Amino acid sequence: TLWEVYYPPFQAAVDAGVASAMCSYNKVNGVYACENEQILVKDLREKMKFDGWVMSDWFASRSFSAAQGLDQEMPGLGGKPDTQGSFFHDRNLDTLSETKLDEMVAPMLRKMLAFGLFDKPVCLPPFHCDREKEVKTITPELQQLSLELATASVLLLKNEQKVLPWSHTIKRIAVLGSACNQSRNLDSSVNDGLLGDYYVI
């Protein structure tokens, strides 16, 4: 199922030359994504041939998982050592060999050089962002592409040709799971990424 349903978009991104990947907060087959060697090393690097670097989502790391495929811990604020999101500190990094450190850092530098990030000042709002502000991001071509992507992602809007075996007498359908009762407050969802509003974000 992973390779048939979930992995194709990731494989496509790898094939397109994506520079970095971000591991998430959730568990995959019982193991947190940011310390899951199966998905970060065996699947992503070895099978998909990903040659970039893996960073954690904000405070998603729950252990010092460099050996399991995590290269960069985000946001890197240097909180209390060995608490969620603060495992990549000097004491833990000192346990790694220089070879391992090179393996973690080299993809970052290689991709940054390839994309020219050292050739011009980096946009850190409000500084050095004039070029980014002038880029026209809404064009007829991009609007058409957005429409095509949205259309291709729709699974079922109408039960035409009786795809689902529902009787016309059915008036109510139960939708179950934690996603069904999430907050609809957009401001709260933006400020707290853990709220998981599947319908707004």
BELJO-V632884 format. One record per pair of residues at least 4 apart in sequence whose ideal C-beta (glycine too) atoms are under 6 Angstrom apart, sorted by sequence separation. I is the first residue (numbers start at 0). J is the second residue. D is the distance in whole Angstrom. If there is no record, write none. Layout:
# BELJO-V632884
[[I;J;D] [I;J;D]]
This chain:
# BELJO-V632884
[[0;4;5] [1;5;5] [2;6;5] [6;10;6] [26;30;6] [35;39;6] [36;40;5] [37;41;5] [38;42;5] [39;43;5] [40;44;5] [41;45;5] [42;46;5] [43;47;5] [55;59;4] [65;69;6] [78;82;6] [89;93;6] [95;99;4] [101;105;5] [105;109;6] [124;128;6] [128;132;6] [158;162;6] [165;169;5] [187;191;6] [196;200;5] [1;6;5] [12;17;4] [26;31;5] [27;32;5] [30;35;4] [44;49;5] [55;60;4] [64;69;4] [80;85;6] [86;91;6] [95;100;5] [111;116;4] [122;127;5] [158;163;5] [174;179;5] [182;187;6] [43;49;5] [122;128;4] [188;194;5] [25;32;6] [78;85;4] [120;127;4] [27;35;5] [80;88;5] [188;196;4] [23;32;5] [122;131;5] [22;32;4] [22;33;4] [27;38;6] [188;199;6] [60;72;5] [182;194;6] [188;200;5] [39;53;6] [181;195;6] [182;196;6] [185;199;5] [53;68;6] [72;87;4] [181;196;5] [53;69;6] [57;73;6] [53;70;5] [54;71;4] [55;72;5] [57;74;5] [52;70;4] [55;73;5] [54;73;5] [178;197;5] [33;55;5] [61;83;6] [63;86;4] [60;84;6] [58;83;5] [33;59;5] [58;84;3] [60;86;5] [33;60;5] [34;62;5] [40;68;4] [63;91;4] [39;68;3] [31;61;5] [34;64;4] [33;64;6] [36;67;4] [19;51;5] [36;68;6] [18;51;5] [19;52;5] [20;53;5] [21;54;5] [22;55;6] [23;56;5] [34;67;5] [70;103;4] [13;47;5] [19;54;6] [21;56;5] [24;59;5] [13;49;5] [33;69;5] [10;47;5] [52;106;4] [51;106;5] [52;107;5] [51;110;6] [18;110;4]]
